[in-house]
Amino acid sequence: MSDFWLGIAPGHRVALAALLVAPVLTGQAARIVAGHAGLGQAWALRLRDGWRSADPLTRTAAALLGAVATLHLSMSPWFAVAGLAEAWLALRAVRGRAWRRWLWSSTPILLIVYLWWSARGPVGPDQVGMLAAILQLTLLSLAARRFAARAATVLVVVLFGTAMWLVGFARHDHDGVDRLQAGVVQRGAGPPPTAAQLAAARDLADRTRAATVRYREPAAAVAAGYRPAGPAEGLQVHFDHKANQADGRTLDPEAPEQLVYAVRGGRTLLLGVVYQVPVAGARGPAIGGATTRWHAHDVCVGLLPPGFGVVSPYGGCPPLTISVTAAEMMHVWVVDPPGGPYAEHLDDAWVEAKLAGGR
């Protein structure tokens, strides 16, 4: 349960609470409508009679529209308008009016907006946002009457899942918030660090900064045995050292398992290191308590290119691959970023400015 809670963006926890309370409030609202219908009030009679005459599919659609409206109204002002529109559609469905066409004209746009928000906004994909998206995809399937519409629904599900998978992979650094992403296993924060733990964390950061001065240029890292683990240019380029990963040592500033650079437009900047435990499943030493938090990744491994990837937002791996959990790791930054050397996120704009300023 703690991992599930950590996987929710702080700004979305209110939305989850609202969704849990919604059935109780809906029951109260139904009793109010029934009471007013008993008094012969026209608006209440329309709602009551519409619900009674609705088929099971329409009732299900109205309930799902109410659920996703609750989430969107509670998540962000950006999605409040969508929430109002979905609540309006739920009422249309209850009253026996057309809702399918409106749903198909709006939901794909909302899914595209959510993809953009997940990729470029302050928070990436989390459980609550994905729940809202899955409810919307379910509504599309309920609204599909013909084969072409059903085929389009399947295509939307596949494309949306693939896009969210790529967004989650691209936002590896966990967005700087106290939550997890699909495929990320984050160590819980625990109690506040003690004075001794804070001192140990400062000491590790200082020793890491001093030991990595010689790796300010990627060429020096390559000469020492480090190799790029992905694209050679970007705001966080990881260099792996296989021998260091297999030496059985942990938290050795003289031999970090990975170096992280910003490389763009001919400029380079050493951002920090990644410490990694030698064996998957082992827990990294939390020398700084809550200050030094470790995390791992659930990855998909297969024989076909590219050979690995992160689990999808739906929690699974693609065909012909299996899910494994990588060894725990921890970032230590050497460029004095906002949030300190153990910050879980480096803002792209901050890194670009630092890179342009030449250290």
C-alpha positions as CSV (number, residue, x, y, z in Angstrom):
1,M,0.0,0.0,0.0
2,S,2.9,2.4,0.8
3,D,4.4,1.8,-2.7
4,F,0.9,2.5,-4.3
5,W,0.6,5.8,-2.3
6,L,4.1,6.8,-3.3
7,G,3.2,6.3,-6.9
8,I,0.6,9.0,-6.8
9,A,1.5,12.6,-7.5
10,P,0.8,14.8,-4.4
11,G,-1.5,17.0,-6.4
12,H,-3.6,14.0,-7.4
13,R,-4.1,12.5,-4.0
14,V,-7.1,14.8,-3.4
15,A,-8.6,13.4,-6.6
16,L,-8.3,9.8,-5.4
17,A,-9.9,10.8,-2.1
18,A,-12.7,12.5,-4.0
19,L,-13.3,9.4,-6.1
20,L,-13.5,7.2,-3.0
21,V,-16.0,9.5,-1.4
22,A,-18.1,9.9,-4.6
23,P,-20.2,6.8,-4.2
24,V,-21.4,7.9,-0.8
25,L,-22.3,11.4,-2.1
26,T,-23.9,9.9,-5.2
27,G,-26.2,7.8,-2.9
28,Q,-27.1,10.9,-0.9
29,A,-27.9,12.7,-4.2
30,A,-30.0,9.8,-5.4
31,R,-32.1,10.0,-2.3
32,I,-32.6,13.7,-2.7
33,V,-33.7,13.2,-6.3
34,A,-36.1,10.5,-5.2
35,G,-37.6,12.8,-2.6
36,H,-38.1,15.6,-5.0
37,A,-39.6,13.2,-7.6
38,G,-42.1,12.1,-5.0
39,L,-43.1,15.7,-4.7
40,G,-43.7,15.8,-8.4
41,Q,-40.9,18.2,-9.3
42,A,-40.2,18.0,-13.1
43,W,-36.4,18.0,-13.0
44,A,-36.3,15.2,-10.5
45,L,-38.9,13.2,-12.4
46,R,-36.8,13.4,-15.6
47,L,-33.7,12.2,-13.8
48,R,-35.5,9.4,-12.0
49,D,-37.4,8.1,-15.0
50,G,-34.4,8.5,-17.2
51,W,-32.3,6.3,-14.9
52,R,-35.0,3.7,-14.6
53,S,-35.5,3.4,-18.4
54,A,-31.8,3.4,-19.2
55,D,-30.2,0.1,-20.4
56,P,-27.3,-1.4,-18.4
57,L,-24.7,0.0,-20.9
58,T,-26.0,3.5,-20.6
59,R,-26.0,3.2,-16.8
60,T,-22.5,2.0,-16.8
61,A,-21.4,4.8,-19.1
62,A,-23.1,7.4,-16.9
63,A,-21.3,6.0,-13.8
64,L,-17.9,6.0,-15.5
65,L,-18.5,9.5,-16.8
66,G,-19.3,10.6,-13.2
67,A,-16.1,8.9,-12.0
68,V,-13.8,10.5,-14.5
69,A,-15.5,13.8,-14.0
70,T,-14.8,13.6,-10.3
71,L,-11.1,12.9,-11.0
72,H,-10.7,15.7,-13.5
73,L,-12.5,18.3,-11.3
74,S,-10.2,17.4,-8.4
75,M,-6.9,17.0,-10.3
76,S,-6.0,20.3,-11.9
77,P,-7.6,23.5,-13.2
78,W,-6.4,22.4,-16.6
79,F,-8.8,19.5,-16.5
80,A,-11.7,21.2,-14.7
81,V,-13.4,22.1,-17.9
82,A,-13.1,18.5,-19.0
83,G,-14.6,17.4,-15.7
84,L,-17.6,19.8,-16.2
85,A,-18.1,18.5,-19.7
86,E,-18.0,14.9,-18.5
87,A,-20.5,15.6,-15.7
88,W,-22.8,17.2,-18.4
89,L,-22.5,14.0,-20.5
90,A,-23.3,11.8,-17.5
91,L,-26.5,13.8,-17.0
92,R,-27.4,13.5,-20.7
93,A,-26.9,9.7,-20.5
94,V,-29.1,9.5,-17.5
95,R,-31.8,11.5,-19.2
96,G,-31.7,9.3,-22.3
97,R,-30.1,11.9,-24.5
98,A,-27.3,11.4,-27.1
99,W,-23.9,11.1,-25.5
100,R,-21.8,8.8,-27.7
101,R,-21.1,11.4,-30.4
102,W,-20.1,14.0,-27.9
103,L,-17.8,11.5,-26.2
104,W,-16.0,10.5,-29.4
105,S,-15.5,14.1,-30.3
106,S,-13.9,15.1,-27.0
107,T,-12.2,12.1,-25.4
108,P,-9.4,11.6,-28.0
109,I,-8.5,15.3,-27.6
110,L,-8.4,14.9,-23.8
111,L,-6.1,11.9,-24.1
112,I,-3.7,13.9,-26.3
113,V,-3.7,16.7,-23.8
114,Y,-2.9,14.2,-21.0
115,L,0.0,12.8,-23.1
116,W,1.3,16.4,-23.6
117,W,0.8,17.2,-19.9
118,S,2.6,14.0,-18.9
119,A,5.6,14.7,-21.2
120,R,5.9,18.4,-20.6
121,G,4.0,19.4,-17.5
122,P,5.2,19.5,-13.9
123,V,4.2,15.8,-13.2
124,G,4.5,12.8,-15.4
125,P,2.2,9.8,-15.6
126,D,1.0,8.5,-12.2
127,Q,-1.7,6.0,-11.1
128,V,-4.5,8.5,-10.7
129,G,-3.9,10.1,-14.1
130,M,-3.6,6.7,-15.7
131,L,-6.9,5.6,-14.0
132,A,-8.7,8.6,-15.5
133,A,-7.2,7.7,-18.9
134,I,-8.3,4.1,-18.6
135,L,-11.8,5.1,-17.7
136,Q,-11.9,7.3,-20.8
137,L,-10.6,4.4,-23.0
138,T,-13.3,2.2,-21.4
139,L,-16.0,4.8,-22.3
140,L,-14.8,4.9,-25.9
141,S,-15.3,1.1,-26.1
142,L,-18.8,1.5,-24.6
143,A,-19.6,4.2,-27.1
144,A,-18.5,2.1,-30.1
145,R,-21.5,0.6,-31.9
146,R,-20.0,-0.5,-35.2
147,F,-16.9,-2.6,-36.2
148,A,-15.0,0.5,-37.4
149,A,-15.6,2.3,-34.2
150,R,-14.5,-0.7,-32.2
151,A,-11.4,-1.1,-34.3
152,A,-10.6,2.6,-33.8
153,T,-11.0,2.1,-30.0
154,V,-8.4,-0.7,-30.0
155,L,-6.1,1.5,-32.1
156,V,-6.5,4.3,-29.6
157,V,-5.7,2.0,-26.7
158,V,-2.6,0.7,-28.3
159,L,-1.3,4.1,-29.4
160,F,-2.0,5.7,-26.1
161,G,-0.4,2.9,-24.1
162,T,2.7,3.1,-26.4
163,A,2.9,6.8,-26.1
164,M,2.6,6.7,-22.3
165,W,5.3,4.0,-22.2
166,L,7.7,6.3,-24.1
167,V,6.9,9.2,-21.9
168,G,7.6,7.2,-18.8
169,F,10.9,6.0,-20.2
170,A,11.9,9.5,-21.2
171,R,11.1,11.0,-17.8
172,H,13.5,8.6,-16.0
173,D,14.5,11.1,-13.3
174,H,11.0,10.9,-11.6
175,D,10.0,14.5,-12.2
176,G,11.2,15.8,-8.8
177,V,8.1,14.8,-6.9
178,D,7.6,12.3,-4.1
179,R,6.0,9.6,-6.2
180,L,6.8,6.7,-8.5
181,Q,6.3,6.1,-12.2
182,A,5.4,3.0,-14.0
183,G,8.3,0.6,-13.6
184,V,10.0,2.5,-10.8
185,V,10.4,1.0,-7.3
186,Q,11.2,3.9,-4.9
187,R,12.5,3.3,-1.4
188,G,10.2,4.9,1.2
189,A,11.4,8.1,2.8
190,G,11.1,6.9,6.4
191,P,11.6,9.1,9.4
192,P,13.6,12.4,9.3
193,P,17.4,11.8,9.2
194,T,19.4,12.1,12.3
195,A,22.3,14.5,12.7
196,A,24.8,11.6,12.2
197,Q,23.0,10.6,9.0
198,L,23.0,14.2,7.7
199,A,26.7,14.4,8.3
200,A,27.3,11.1,6.5
201,A,25.3,12.3,3.5
202,R,27.3,15.5,3.4
203,D,30.6,13.6,3.6
204,L,29.6,11.2,0.7
205,A,28.6,14.2,-1.4
206,D,31.8,16.0,-0.7
207,R,34.0,12.9,-1.5
208,T,32.0,12.3,-4.6
209,R,32.5,15.8,-5.9
210,A,36.3,15.7,-5.2
211,A,36.8,12.2,-6.7
212,T,35.0,13.0,-10.0
213,V,36.8,16.2,-10.9
214,R,39.0,14.1,-13.2
215,Y,35.9,13.1,-15.2
216,R,34.8,16.6,-16.1
217,E,35.2,15.7,-19.8
218,P,33.6,12.6,-21.3
219,A,36.9,11.7,-23.0
220,A,38.5,11.2,-19.6
221,A,35.6,8.9,-18.6
222,V,35.9,6.9,-21.7
223,A,39.7,6.5,-21.1
224,A,38.9,5.2,-17.6
225,G,36.5,2.5,-19.0
226,Y,33.1,4.3,-19.0
227,R,30.9,3.8,-22.0
228,P,27.7,5.7,-23.1
229,A,24.6,3.7,-22.1
230,G,22.3,5.4,-24.6
231,P,22.3,8.4,-26.9
232,A,25.5,10.4,-26.9
233,E,23.8,13.7,-26.6
234,G,21.1,15.0,-24.2
235,L,20.6,16.7,-20.8
236,Q,21.2,13.4,-18.9
237,V,23.6,11.1,-20.7
238,H,24.6,8.1,-18.6
239,F,28.0,6.4,-18.9
240,D,28.3,2.9,-17.5
241,H,31.4,1.2,-16.1
242,K,30.8,-2.6,-16.2
243,A,33.9,-3.4,-14.1
244,N,32.8,-1.0,-11.3
245,Q,29.3,-2.5,-11.4
246,A,30.8,-5.9,-10.8
247,D,33.5,-5.0,-8.2
248,G,31.3,-5.8,-5.2
249,R,31.7,-2.3,-3.7
250,T,28.9,0.2,-3.0
251,L,29.2,3.9,-2.5
252,D,32.8,4.2,-3.6
253,P,33.5,7.7,-4.8
254,E,36.6,6.5,-6.5
255,A,34.7,4.0,-8.7
256,P,31.1,5.1,-9.2
257,E,29.0,2.7,-11.4
258,Q,27.8,5.5,-13.7
259,L,28.6,9.1,-14.6
260,V,25.9,11.5,-15.8
261,Y,26.7,14.3,-18.3
262,A,24.8,17.0,-20.0
263,V,25.9,17.1,-23.6
264,R,24.5,19.5,-26.1
265,G,25.7,21.8,-28.9
266,G,29.4,20.9,-28.4
267,R,29.2,21.7,-24.6
268,T,29.5,19.1,-21.9
269,L,28.9,19.3,-18.1
270,L,29.4,16.5,-15.6
271,L,26.2,16.5,-13.5
272,G,26.9,13.7,-11.1
273,V,27.1,10.0,-10.5
274,V,24.8,7.0,-10.1
275,Y,25.8,4.6,-7.3
276,Q,24.4,1.1,-7.8
277,V,24.3,-2.0,-5.6
278,P,26.1,-5.1,-7.1
279,V,23.1,-7.5,-7.0
280,A,19.5,-6.9,-7.9
281,G,17.3,-7.4,-4.8
282,A,19.9,-6.1,-2.4
283,R,19.1,-2.9,-0.5
284,G,21.5,0.0,-0.8
285,P,23.0,1.4,2.4
286,A,20.8,4.3,3.5
287,I,23.7,6.1,5.2
288,G,21.8,9.4,5.1
289,G,18.4,8.0,6.1
290,A,15.6,9.8,4.2
291,T,18.2,12.1,2.6
292,T,19.8,9.2,0.6
293,R,16.9,7.4,-1.0
294,W,17.5,4.5,-3.4
295,H,15.3,3.3,-6.2
296,A,15.1,0.5,-8.7
297,H,13.5,-0.1,-12.1
298,D,11.3,-2.9,-13.4
299,V,12.6,-3.4,-16.9
300,C,11.5,-5.6,-19.8
301,V,14.3,-7.8,-21.2
302,G,14.1,-9.6,-24.5
303,L,16.3,-11.0,-27.3
304,L,15.0,-8.6,-30.0
305,P,16.1,-5.0,-30.4
306,P,16.4,-2.8,-28.5
307,G,16.9,-5.6,-25.9
308,F,15.3,-3.8,-23.0
309,G,12.7,-1.2,-22.0
310,V,10.5,-0.1,-19.1
311,V,7.2,-1.8,-18.2
312,S,4.1,-0.3,-19.9
313,P,1.6,2.0,-18.0
314,Y,-0.6,-1.1,-18.0
315,G,2.0,-2.9,-15.9
316,G,3.2,-5.4,-18.4
317,C,5.9,-6.1,-20.9
318,P,5.6,-6.5,-24.7
319,P,5.5,-9.9,-26.3
320,L,8.7,-12.0,-26.2
321,T,10.1,-10.1,-23.2
322,I,10.1,-10.7,-19.5
323,S,10.0,-8.3,-16.6
324,V,12.9,-8.1,-14.2
325,T,13.9,-5.7,-11.4
326,A,17.2,-4.0,-11.8
327,A,19.6,-3.3,-8.9
328,E,18.9,-0.4,-6.7
329,M,20.6,2.9,-7.6
330,M,21.0,6.5,-6.2
331,H,22.0,9.8,-7.9
332,V,24.5,12.1,-6.3
333,W,24.8,15.4,-8.1
334,V,28.1,17.4,-8.1
335,V,26.8,20.7,-9.7
336,D,25.0,22.2,-6.6
337,P,21.5,21.9,-8.0
338,P,18.3,23.2,-6.4
339,G,17.4,20.6,-3.9
340,G,21.0,19.6,-3.1
341,P,23.2,16.7,-4.1
342,Y,20.5,14.1,-3.5
343,A,17.7,15.8,-5.4
344,E,15.6,13.4,-7.3
345,H,15.2,15.7,-10.3
346,L,17.3,18.2,-12.2
347,D,15.1,20.7,-14.0
348,D,15.8,20.8,-17.7
349,A,15.8,24.6,-17.9
350,W,18.2,24.8,-15.0
351,V,20.6,22.2,-16.7
352,E,20.4,24.1,-20.0
353,A,21.3,27.4,-18.3
354,K,24.1,25.7,-16.3
355,L,25.4,24.2,-19.5
356,A,25.3,27.4,-21.4
357,G,27.1,29.2,-18.6
358,G,30.0,26.9,-19.0
359,R,29.9,25.5,-15.5
